């Protein structure tokens, strides 16, 4: 089920760019992302709890991430819809590189939750926007450094 972000269901949008200081021919973002060890994922943000790699029933690569964004605990199932050395597009219908861009879109279940708890979408979106932007500004430069380390040394666990 693909959910398109519209003005009515937008929760947040954050885009952060970071420089990777490695020759482009050595950078393989798909390999980095789809083989990212849990410890390296945790090193890239204080809010990262755990990560693992698996695949969908159809065999598409998938990254499962557990993190907090603001005060929200997120369990995200990112399916690699495009995975090339120079570009990855990961799609998750979880509620809540090199530009790391995060779009959060309210699902029908999210609308139900907000209604049940008396939370308006404007307030939820403002809170999510601030939390997503803070989170993205922490993880993006660390992801870029991790990609750089992998490209230059073939290893993830280089100190930042």
C-alpha positions as CSV (number, residue, x, y, z in Angstrom):
1,X,0.0,0.0,0.0
2,X,1.6,3.3,-1.1
3,X,0.6,6.4,0.8
4,X,1.3,9.6,-0.9
5,X,2.1,12.6,1.3
6,X,-0.4,15.4,0.8
7,X,-1.0,18.7,2.5
8,X,-3.7,17.0,4.6
9,X,-1.6,14.2,5.9
10,X,1.9,15.7,6.1
11,X,3.6,15.3,9.5
12,X,7.2,16.4,8.7
13,X,9.8,16.8,6.0
14,X,13.5,17.2,6.7
15,X,16.4,17.1,4.3
16,X,20.1,17.3,5.4
17,X,23.1,17.1,3.2
18,X,26.6,16.0,4.3
19,X,29.9,15.6,2.4
20,X,31.5,12.2,1.9
21,X,35.2,12.6,1.5
22,X,35.9,9.5,-0.6
23,X,36.3,8.9,-4.3
24,X,32.9,8.3,-5.9
25,X,34.0,5.1,-7.5
26,X,34.6,3.6,-4.0
27,X,31.3,4.7,-2.5
28,X,28.5,2.1,-2.6
29,X,25.6,3.5,-0.7
30,X,23.4,0.4,-1.3
31,X,26.2,-2.0,0.0
32,X,26.7,0.3,3.0
33,X,23.1,0.5,3.9
34,X,22.0,-3.1,3.2
35,X,24.9,-4.5,5.2
36,X,24.9,-1.9,8.0
37,X,25.8,-3.6,11.3
38,X,23.6,-2.9,14.3
39,X,26.6,-1.3,16.3
40,X,27.4,1.1,13.4
41,X,23.7,2.1,13.2
42,X,23.7,2.8,16.9
43,X,26.9,4.9,16.6
44,X,25.3,7.2,14.0
45,X,22.7,8.6,16.5
46,X,22.1,8.7,20.2
47,X,18.4,7.9,19.4
48,X,19.2,4.7,17.4
49,X,18.3,1.6,19.3
50,X,18.8,-1.2,16.9
51,X,18.9,-2.2,13.2
52,X,18.8,-5.4,11.1
53,X,18.7,-6.4,7.5
54,X,16.2,-8.8,6.0
55,X,14.0,-9.1,2.9
56,X,10.4,-8.9,2.0
57,X,8.4,-12.0,0.9
58,X,9.1,-10.9,-2.7
59,X,12.9,-10.9,-2.0
60,X,13.3,-7.1,-1.9
61,X,16.1,-6.0,0.5
62,X,14.7,-4.4,3.7
63,X,16.3,-2.6,6.6
64,X,14.5,-2.7,10.0
65,X,15.3,0.2,12.3
66,X,14.2,0.9,15.9
67,X,14.8,4.4,17.1
68,X,13.2,7.2,18.9
69,X,12.4,10.5,17.1
70,X,11.5,13.0,19.7
71,X,9.4,11.1,22.2
72,X,8.1,8.6,19.6
73,X,9.4,5.1,19.6
74,X,9.6,4.1,15.9
75,X,9.9,0.6,14.4
76,X,10.5,1.1,10.7
77,X,10.5,-1.4,7.9
78,X,12.4,0.3,5.0
79,X,12.1,-1.6,1.7
80,X,14.8,-0.7,-0.8
81,X,12.8,0.2,-3.9
82,X,16.0,1.5,-5.6
83,X,19.4,0.3,-4.5
84,X,22.4,1.3,-6.6
85,X,26.0,2.3,-5.5
86,X,25.1,6.0,-6.0
87,X,21.5,6.1,-4.8
88,X,19.1,4.3,-2.4
89,X,15.4,4.9,-2.0
90,X,14.0,3.3,1.0
91,X,10.3,3.3,1.5
92,X,8.5,2.5,4.8
93,X,4.9,2.9,5.7
94,X,5.9,3.1,9.3
95,X,4.7,6.2,11.0
96,X,7.2,7.4,12.1
97,X,21.6,9.7,1.3
98,X,24.0,12.3,-0.2
99,X,20.9,13.9,1.2
100,X,19.1,12.0,3.9
101,X,15.5,13.1,3.4
102,X,12.7,12.1,5.7
103,X,9.0,12.4,4.8
104,X,6.5,11.4,7.5
105,X,2.9,10.9,6.3
106,X,-0.1,10.2,8.6
107,X,-1.7,6.8,7.8
108,X,-5.4,6.2,8.4
109,X,-4.4,4.4,11.6
110,X,-2.5,7.5,12.7
111,X,-5.5,9.7,12.1
112,X,-7.6,7.2,14.2
113,X,-5.0,7.4,17.0
114,X,-4.9,11.2,17.0
115,X,-8.7,11.4,17.0
116,X,-8.9,8.8,19.9
117,X,-6.4,10.8,22.0
118,X,-7.8,14.2,21.2
119,X,-4.6,15.4,19.3
120,X,-5.0,17.7,16.3
121,X,-2.9,17.1,13.2
122,X,-1.4,20.6,13.3
123,X,0.0,20.0,16.8
124,X,1.2,16.5,15.9
125,X,2.9,17.7,12.7
126,X,4.7,20.6,14.5
127,X,6.0,18.2,17.1
128,X,7.1,15.6,14.6
129,X,8.7,18.3,12.3
130,X,10.9,19.5,15.2
131,X,11.8,16.0,16.3
132,X,12.5,14.7,12.7
133,X,14.7,17.7,11.9
134,X,16.7,17.4,15.1
135,X,17.2,13.7,14.5
136,X,18.1,14.1,10.8
137,X,20.7,16.7,11.7
138,X,22.4,14.3,14.1
139,X,22.3,11.1,11.9
140,X,23.1,12.5,8.5
141,X,26.6,13.7,9.1
142,X,27.3,10.5,11.0
143,X,25.9,8.3,8.2
144,X,28.0,10.2,5.7
145,X,31.2,9.6,7.8
146,X,30.2,5.9,8.1
147,X,29.8,5.7,4.3
148,X,33.1,7.5,3.9
149,X,34.9,5.0,6.3
150,X,33.4,2.0,4.5
151,X,34.5,3.4,1.1
152,X,38.0,4.2,2.2
153,X,38.8,1.2,4.5
154,X,36.1,-1.4,3.7
155,X,35.1,-1.3,7.4
156,X,32.2,0.2,9.3
157,X,33.6,0.5,12.8
158,X,36.0,3.3,12.3
159,X,35.8,6.0,15.1
160,X,34.3,9.3,14.0
